[in-house]
Amino acid sequence: MSTGRTAEGGYQAGARRSFAVGSEMAWAAWGEATGLVRWLGACSQALTEGAQAELADGTRVQVVRQVPPKQLRLRLERDEWPRARTVQLRVLPSVHGVTVALHAEGLPDAGVREELLSRWTRALESWNAFSGRTVEVNREGAPTREPAGKKGARKPPALEKGLAEQTAASLKKQGPSKRMKKAVAAKQPRAEKKAAPVKKAVAKKARAAKKAATPSRAGRRKTTSRRSK
C-alpha cells in the first residue's frame, strides 16, 4: 500500500508543528474563521457545530465537530469532487506549549495529497507565533519560563505577510454566498399594508352616521301624508 493510502481506496495526509504558546492563542490563529485561511481557505462566516458555510473558492463546509480550543472537524464538498473530504484541526498539549495538528481524509489521489502536505507544511512553518513569555536562564538548572498563555499569548499574531490582502481580495471577489443571501432575504420584514389616513377614516364614519340619521324620501312622504290627514 502506497504512503497515505487508506483501506477504502482514498488518501489521507497529516502535518503538525509545536509552538510555545497557549491553546487559546493557537485556536484563535487556526480554528476561527479568520485563521482558516492559513490552512483551508478564506471564510467570512463564524463557524459553529452543525452549521454550514462556504469558502471563497466555492467549497461547501459543514462543521461536524467543534470543541474550542481543542478540535475542529469539517466536511468539505465541491460539485467536481467525486466524494466529500474531511479535514481536522487539533490543538494538543506539548512540553513547552501546544502542537497544531492538521489532518485530511478522503483525498482522491497521491498528487492532491502531496500538494496539500506541501501547503500545510509551509503554513505551519510560516506562523511566526510569539508567546510573550519571559525566560530566565541560570547556571544552576534548567531555564524557567512563564506558563504558556500569559501576557501577549492570548492575542494571536497578525496574518502572515500578504495573506490578509489575499483573503480580503478573495472574499470581495466571492461576494455574499448563496446561504448568506437566503438568510438576509428571510430576515427581511414583510411589507405591511398602509393604513388609511386617520382624517379620511373619521370623515367616512361621519358620512355613514349622517346618512343613517337622515330619513329617506319615501319616509318623508309618508310622514307628510299622515300629518295632512
Disulfide bonds with the S-S distance in Angstrom:
none
